[in-house]
């Protein structure tokens, strides 16, 4: 009986991988990493409270805000996205698409999107490395 269980899990896992899209598999993997980073799922983050979030940077853009340069990065954790915005910065070494980041700060909502201004951040190795 105990020898059949790993086979079942392996077969179920194989079948799940066959029937699940790549995006869904990546989202599930990112969600599994949240506990490791001590992070809250972005979908659970409310407005005007401090949170620690973690995920993968999907885009990084230089965009002026009120005449001040700002570096904006979209962080995705498998549940939702939050825009990380560093005011007065044109570039931050290591902040690039595909990088895994843990960020902490006050979450607000602007134009219907969750935003974290000048968050404390930690660059993390990608899962599996």
C-alpha positions in Angstrom: 0.0 0.0 0.0 2.7 2.5 0.9 4.6 1.7 -2.3 1.6 2.5 -4.5 1.1 6.0 -3.0 4.3 7.5 -4.6 3.3 6.0 -8.0 -0.2 7.6 -7.7 1.3 11.0 -6.8 3.7 10.7 -9.6 1.0 9.8 -12.1 -1.3 12.5 -10.8 1.5 15.0 -11.0 2.3 13.9 -14.5 -1.3 14.1 -15.6 -1.7 17.5 -13.9 1.4 18.8 -15.8 -0.1 17.5 -19.1 -3.5 19.3 -18.6 -2.3 22.5 -16.9 -1.0 25.5 -18.9 2.6 26.7 -18.4 1.3 29.9 -16.8 -0.8 28.0 -14.3 2.2 25.8 -13.4 4.5 28.9 -12.9 1.8 30.6 -10.8 1.5 27.5 -8.6 5.3 27.3 -8.2 5.5 31.0 -7.2 2.7 30.4 -4.6 4.7 27.6 -3.0 7.7 29.9 -2.6 5.8 32.5 -0.5 6.1 30.6 2.8 9.8 30.2 2.2 10.2 34.0 1.9 7.8 34.9 4.7 5.6 36.7 2.3 1.8 37.5 2.0 0.1 36.6 -1.3 -0.4 39.9 -3.2 -4.1 39.1 -3.7 -4.5 39.2 0.1 -2.8 42.6 0.5 -5.2 45.4 1.4 -4.8 49.1 0.9 -3.0 51.3 3.4 -1.2 48.5 5.2 2.4 47.3 5.3 3.1 43.9 3.7 6.0 41.7 2.8 5.5 40.3 -0.7 7.7 38.1 -2.9 7.6 37.1 -6.6 9.1 37.5 -10.0 9.6 40.8 -11.7 7.7 40.8 -15.0 8.6 44.3 -16.3 10.9 47.1 -15.3 10.3 50.6 -16.7 11.8 54.0 -16.3 8.8 56.4 -16.1 8.8 60.0 -14.7 6.3 60.8 -12.0 5.6 64.5 -11.4 8.8 65.5 -13.2 10.9 63.1 -11.1 12.5 60.0 -12.6 11.1 56.7 -11.2 11.9 53.1 -11.7 8.8 50.9 -11.8 8.7 47.1 -11.7 5.7 44.8 -11.9 6.0 42.0 -9.3 4.0 38.8 -9.8 3.5 36.1 -7.2 1.1 33.8 -8.9 -2.0 35.4 -7.2 -1.8 39.0 -8.4 0.6 41.9 -9.2 1.9 44.9 -7.4 3.8 47.8 -8.9 7.1 48.5 -7.0 8.1 52.2 -7.6 11.4 53.7 -6.6 11.1 57.5 -6.8 14.2 59.4 -8.0 15.9 56.3 -9.3 16.8 55.6 -12.9 18.3 52.2 -12.4 18.9 49.7 -9.5 21.4 47.0 -10.1 19.7 43.6 -10.0 16.2 45.0 -10.6 15.5 43.4 -14.0 12.8 41.2 -15.6 12.8 37.6 -14.4 14.5 38.4 -11.1 13.0 37.0 -7.9 12.5 39.8 -5.3 11.2 40.1 -1.8 9.8 43.5 -1.0 8.3 45.2 2.0 6.3 48.4 2.2 3.0 50.2 2.4 0.5 49.1 -0.3 -1.8 51.7 -1.8 -4.1 51.6 -4.9 -3.7 54.0 -7.8 -5.7 53.8 -11.0 -7.0 50.4 -9.8 -3.5 48.9 -9.4 -1.7 47.9 -6.2 1.4 50.1 -5.7 4.3 50.0 -3.2 6.5 53.2 -3.2 10.2 53.0 -2.3 9.9 49.5 -0.9 12.7 47.8 1.1 13.8 44.9 -1.2 15.9 41.9 -1.2 17.1 40.2 -4.4 16.6 36.4 -4.2 17.9 33.5 -6.2 15.3 32.0 -8.5 13.7 28.9 -7.1 15.6 25.7 -8.1 19.0 27.5 -8.0 
